[in-house]
Amino acid sequence: MALSQSAVSELFEVFRTGEGTDFIRECVRVAMQELIETEAAAAVGAGRYERSESRTTERNGSRPRLLTTHAGDVQLAIPKLRAGSFFPSILEPRRRIDQALYAVVMEAYVHGVSTRSVDDLVVALGGSGISKSEVSRICAGLDETVRAFRTRRLDHVEFPYVYLDATYLHVRTEQAMVTSKAVVVATGVTSEGRREILGLDVGDSEDEVFWRGFLTSLKKRGLTGVKLVISDQHAGLTAAISRALQGSSHQRCRVHFIRNVLAHVAKGESEMVAAVFRTIFAQPSLAPMSKQWDKVRDELAARYPKIGPLMDDAKAEVLAFAAFPREHWRKIWSTNPLERLNKEIKRRSRVVGIFPNEAAVIRLIGAVLADTHDEWATDERRYLSEESMAKIGAKDDTGTVALTEGDR
């Protein structure tokens, strides 16, 4: 649906003949609100209170949105839906002055810039100035969005693969001390082969209690069907996985493990040892991979005795991926799929430097993850095909996942 030509002509006439800033601003608000309502009706499949067989969901109130325009600030109402999400195309993404305004306000806020300086920056960008209460309102609005994202239900689908990782950011405490805080992120691959951001949290360290609390919160939100958890070998994390996600296999990141092996090797032989180690993963299935592991273990242990026990202890977890469809191996045998996400988190965090509190960390990183989640949701290509995902759990007579002829 779109505004009729007569409505557009009428609005144009109002702008041409209207007098007074308030009157013009109200015309802008009415016009934009009508466009939003029209687009919302198309998304719902029916207008307000309209009975229609094409209806796909229902409205569920609205949320306010303040928009800065050349006619002044206008207050708009963005319809909320009971199922799915809606945001009008005329406002998304935030562009030009709107995008710059919010970016400056948020960056200034996390940097602790004074209200007067924020006001000067906004005016320089073409805005009408901003007060401390407006900064708080903007932050509160973003907090609400991030909170809804972090607490949404996860029981709409199963997640056979779950990735866990952590990074550290500098945060100022209430005592004005700067400390290093652990920021943990969970992502998952659905049974339909699509990726989602599952959760985000901030804590003092990566101990078992913190990780277990985080994983338990995911389960309370409906996380089910986890077959494989991919992560590094942090002691607190692995202990929490065994307690909170019982019945799931653990894939120890092979990249991290190779680094652990190379730490016991002479620097001049690192490339050679790494090449030998990679022959393990060139095998076509679990059985020959296991044999090659033992062979490489004996060869390396003969020259570097400490490597023997290291490989003995890690074998089951480093090779856990081989019990799953071969099409998935490259994406589940390490935490590398999280690399791009971690880089984006680090890039945004560098702009801030030192966060004023944990809430600011959640606000910024949560917004980054929410945007990434939306990109994944709208991506036409699945991360892993539905056909390959259907193979999970299909065993052959050797006890490993059955592979197609093309996989062998």
C-alpha positions in Angstrom: 0.0 0.0 0.0 1.0 3.6 -0.6 -0.4 7.1 0.0 -2.8 8.1 -2.8 -1.9 10.8 -5.2 -4.6 13.0 -3.8 -3.2 12.6 -0.3 0.3 13.4 -1.5 -1.0 16.5 -3.3 -2.9 17.6 -0.2 0.1 17.3 2.0 2.2 19.3 -0.6 -0.4 22.0 -0.5 -0.3 22.2 3.3 3.5 22.6 3.2 3.2 25.3 0.5 0.6 27.4 2.3 1.1 26.5 5.9 2.4 29.1 8.4 4.2 28.5 11.7 6.8 26.0 12.7 4.5 24.0 14.9 1.9 23.6 12.1 4.6 22.4 9.6 6.1 20.0 12.2 2.6 18.6 12.8 2.1 18.1 9.1 5.4 16.2 8.9 4.4 14.0 11.8 1.0 13.2 10.3 2.4 12.4 6.9 5.2 10.2 8.3 2.9 8.4 10.7 0.5 7.6 7.9 3.3 6.1 5.9 4.3 4.1 8.8 0.8 2.8 9.4 0.4 1.9 5.8 3.6 -0.1 5.8 2.6 -1.8 9.1 -0.7 -2.8 7.6 1.1 -4.4 4.7 3.4 -6.3 7.1 0.4 -7.5 9.2 -1.7 -8.3 6.2 -4.6 -6.2 7.4 -5.4 -2.7 8.6 -6.3 -1.7 12.2 -9.3 -3.7 13.4 -9.7 -5.2 9.9 -10.7 -8.9 9.5 -8.7 -10.4 6.7 -7.7 -13.9 5.6 -4.3 -12.5 4.6 -3.5 -11.4 8.2 -0.3 -13.0 9.4 0.0 -11.5 12.9 -1.5 -8.8 15.2 -0.5 -5.5 16.5 0.8 -5.3 20.1 0.9 -1.6 21.0 3.6 0.7 19.8 6.9 2.2 20.9 7.8 5.9 20.6 10.5 7.2 18.3 11.8 10.8 18.3 13.0 11.8 14.8 15.0 15.0 14.1 13.8 16.7 10.8 14.3 20.1 9.2 10.9 21.0 10.6 12.0 20.1 14.1 11.7 17.0 16.3 8.6 14.9 15.7 7.4 12.1 17.9 6.3 9.0 16.0 4.7 5.7 17.1 6.3 2.5 15.7 3.8 -0.4 15.8 4.9 -3.6 17.6 3.8 -7.0 16.4 2.9 -10.1 18.5 4.9 -12.3 16.2 8.0 -11.1 14.2 9.3 -7.6 14.1 8.6 -4.4 12.2 10.5 -1.2 11.6 9.4 1.2 8.8 11.6 1.5 5.8 11.4 5.3 5.9 13.4 5.3 9.2 15.7 2.3 8.6 18.6 2.3 8.6 19.3 5.5 10.4 20.8 7.7 7.8 22.3 11.2 7.3 21.8 13.5 10.2 19.7 10.9 12.2 22.5 8.4 12.0 25.2 11.0 12.8 23.1 12.4 15.7 22.7 9.1 17.4 26.3 8.1 16.8 27.6 11.3 18.3 25.3 11.1 21.3 26.1 7.5 22.1 29.9 7.9 21.5 30.0 11.1 23.6 28.0 9.3 26.3 30.3 6.3 26.6 33.3 8.7 26.6 31.9 10.7 29.4 31.9 13.9 27.4 30.1 16.8 29.1 26.5 17.7 28.2 27.7 21.1 26.8 30.2 19.4 24.5 27.5 16.9 23.4 25.3 19.8 22.6 28.0 21.6 20.6 28.7 18.4 18.6 25.1 17.9 17.7 24.6 21.5 16.7 27.7 21.2 14.5 26.1 18.2 12.7 23.0 20.2 12.0 20.9 19.2 14.9 19.1 21.5 17.3 21.1 20.7 20.4 20.5 18.0 23.0 20.1 17.9 26.8 21.3 15.5 29.4 17.8 14.2 29.7 17.7 13.5 26.0 21.0 11.6 26.2 19.5 9.5 28.9 16.3 8.9 26.9 18.3 7.8 23.9 20.4 5.4 26.0 17.3 4.1 27.8 15.6 3.4 24.4 18.7 1.5 23.3 18.8 -0.4 26.6 15.3 -1.5 26.1 16.0 -2.8 22.6 19.1 -4.7 23.8 17.4 -6.1 26.8 14.6 -7.5 24.6 17.1 -9.0 22.3 19.2 -10.6 25.1 16.1 -12.1 26.9 14.1 -13.3 23.8 12.9 -16.9 23.8 15.1 -19.5 22.1 12.6 -22.4 21.9 11.4 -21.6 18.4 13.9 -24.1 17.0 16.7 -26.5 18.1 20.4 -25.5 18.0 22.6 -28.5 17.3 25.7 -26.4 17.2 26.6 -23.8 19.8 29.8 -21.6 19.8 31.1 -20.0 22.9 33.9 -17.4 23.2 35.0 -14.6 25.4 37.0 -11.4 25.0 38.1 -8.8 27.6 37.3 -5.1 27.7 38.4 -2.3 30.1 35.6 -1.1 32.4 35.6 1.5 35.1 34.2 0.4 38.4 32.1 2.4 41.0 35.4 3.0 42.8 36.8 4.7 39.7 39.2 1.8 39.1 39.7 0.4 35.6 39.4 -3.4 35.5 39.4 -6.1 32.8 35.9 -7.6 32.4 35.1 -10.8 30.5 32.5 -10.4 27.7 31.1 -13.7 26.8 29.1 -14.4 23.6 27.1 -17.4 22.5 26.1 -18.1 18.9 24.3 -21.1 17.4 23.4 -22.8 14.2 19.7 -23.9 14.0 18.4 -27.2 12.8 17.5 -25.3 9.6 21.2 -24.3 9.1 20.9 -20.6 10.0 23.0 -18.7 12.5 21.7 -16.7 15.4 23.2 -14.7 18.3 22.1 -16.6 21.4 23.4 -14.5 24.3 25.7 -11.9 25.8 26.9 -11.3 29.3 29.6 -9.5 31.2 31.5 -10.7 34.3 34.6 -10.4 36.4 36.2 -13.5 35.1 35.7 -16.7 33.1 35.3 -19.0 36.1 32.9 -21.9 36.2 30.3 -20.2 38.2 30.0 -17.3 35.7 29.9 -19.6 32.7 27.5 -22.0 34.3 25.1 -19.1 35.1 25.4 -17.9 31.5 24.6 -21.3 30.0 21.8 -21.9 32.5 20.2 -18.7 31.4 20.3 -19.8 27.8 18.5 -23.1 28.8 15.9 -21.2 30.7 15.2 -19.1 27.6 14.5 -22.4 25.7 17.9 -23.5 24.3 17.5 -27.1 23.3 18.8 -29.8 20.9 22.5 -28.9 21.5 24.7 -31.7 20.0 28.1 -30.0 19.9 29.6 -27.1 21.8 32.6 -25.4 20.1 34.9 -23.4 22.3 38.5 -23.2 23.6 39.7 -25.2 26.6 39.3 -22.7 29.4 38.9 -24.7 32.6 35.9 -22.8 33.9 34.1 -23.0 30.6 34.6 -26.7 30.0 33.5 -27.5 33.6 30.4 -25.4 33.1 29.6 -27.1 29.8 29.8 -30.6 31.4 27.4 -29.4 34.2 25.0 -27.2 32.3 24.9 -28.9 28.9 25.0 -32.5 29.8 24.6 -34.9 26.9 26.4 -32.5 24.5 29.8 -33.2 22.9 32.5 -30.7 23.3 34.7 -29.6 20.3 38.0 -28.2 21.5 39.1 -25.6 19.0 41.8 -27.2 16.9 43.5 -23.9 16.1 44.0 -23.2 19.8 45.2 -26.8 20.4 47.8 -26.6 17.6 49.1 -23.4 19.3 49.4 -25.3 22.5 51.3 -28.1 20.8 53.7 -25.7 19.1 54.5 -24.1 22.4 56.5 -27.2 23.2 58.3 -27.2 19.8 61.5 -25.5 18.8 60.8 -22.3 16.9 62.6 -23.5 13.8 60.5 -26.6 13.5 57.1 -25.1 14.1 56.0 -25.1 10.4 57.1 -28.7 10.0 55.2 -29.8 13.1 52.1 -27.9 12.1 52.1 -29.5 8.6 52.4 -33.0 10.2 49.6 -32.2 12.6 47.3 -31.1 9.7 47.6 -34.5 8.1 45.3 -35.8 10.8 42.4 -33.6 9.6 43.0 -34.5 5.9 41.6 -38.0 6.6 38.1 -38.8 5.2 36.4 -40.1 8.4 36.8 -40.6 12.1 38.5 -44.1 12.1 41.5 -43.2 9.9 41.7 -39.8 11.6 42.0 -41.5 14.9 44.8 -43.8 13.6 46.6 -40.8 12.1 46.4 -39.0 15.4 48.1 -41.8 17.2 50.8 -42.0 14.5 51.5 -38.3 14.7 51.4 -38.4 18.5 54.1 -41.1 18.6 56.3 -39.3 16.1 56.1 -35.9 17.9 56.4 -37.4 21.4 59.7 -39.2 20.4 61.2 -35.7 20.0 59.1 -33.7 22.4 58.0 -35.9 25.3 55.6 -33.3 26.7 53.5 -33.5 23.5 52.5 -37.1 24.2 50.4 -36.6 27.3 49.0 -33.4 25.8 47.7 -35.2 22.7 46.4 -38.1 24.8 44.2 -35.9 26.9 42.9 -33.8 24.0 42.2 -36.5 21.4 38.5 -37.0 22.1 37.6 -33.3 22.2 39.8 -32.2 19.3 38.3 -34.9 17.1 34.7 -34.5 18.3 33.7 -32.8 15.0 34.4 -36.0 13.0 31.2 -37.6 14.4 29.2 -35.0 12.5 28.5 -34.5 8.7 31.6 -33.9 6.7 30.1 -30.9 5.1 30.2 -29.2 8.5 33.7 -30.0 9.5 35.4 -26.8 8.5 32.8 -24.7 10.3 32.7 -26.7 13.5 36.3 -27.9 14.2 37.3 -24.5 15.5 36.0 -21.2 16.8 37.1 -19.4 13.6 33.5 -18.7 12.6 33.4 -16.3 15.5 36.5 -14.4 14.3 34.7 -11.8 12.2 32.2 -11.2 15.0 35.0 -10.7 17.6 36.8 -8.3 15.2 33.7 -6.2 15.0 33.3 -6.2 18.8 37.0 -5.1 19.2 36.7 -2.5 16.5 33.7 -0.8 18.2 35.3 -1.2 21.6 38.4 0.6 20.5 36.4 3.7 19.8 35.2 3.8 23.4 38.5 2.8 25.0 37.4 2.5 28.7 33.7 1.8 29.3 32.2 3.8 32.2 30.3 0.7 33.5 29.0 -2.7 32.6 25.7 -1.3 31.4 27.6 0.6 28.7 29.3 -2.6 27.6 26.0 -4.4 27.3 24.5 -1.4 25.5 27.2 -1.1 22.8 28.1 -4.7 22.3 24.5 -5.7 22.5 23.6 -3.3 19.7 26.5 -4.7 17.6 25.3 -8.2 18.1 21.6 -7.3 17.5 22.6 -5.8 14.1 24.7 -8.9 13.3 21.8 -11.2 14.2 19.5 -9.3 11.9 22.0 -9.6 9.0 22.2 -13.3 9.5 18.4 -13.6 9.7 17.9 -11.8 6.4 20.8 -13.5 4.6 19.4 -15.5 1.6 22.1 -18.1 2.0 22.0 -20.6 4.9 25.1 -21.1 6.9 24.8 -24.8 6.5 22.3 -26.5 4.2 19.1 -28.1 5.5 20.0 -31.3 3.8 23.3 -31.6 5.6 21.7 -30.6 8.9 19.3 -33.5 8.5 22.2 -35.9 8.6 23.1 -35.1 12.2 22.3 -38.1 14.3 22.1 -40.5 11.3 24.6 -43.2 12.2 26.1 -46.0 10.1 27.2 -49.4 11.3 30.6 -48.0 12.5 28.9 -45.5 14.9 29.9 -42.4 12.9 27.6 -40.1 11.0 26.7 -41.6 7.6 28.3 -39.7 4.7 27.1 -39.5 1.1 29.3 -40.9 -1.6 30.3 -37.4 -2.5 31.6 -36.8 1.0 33.9 -39.8 1.1 
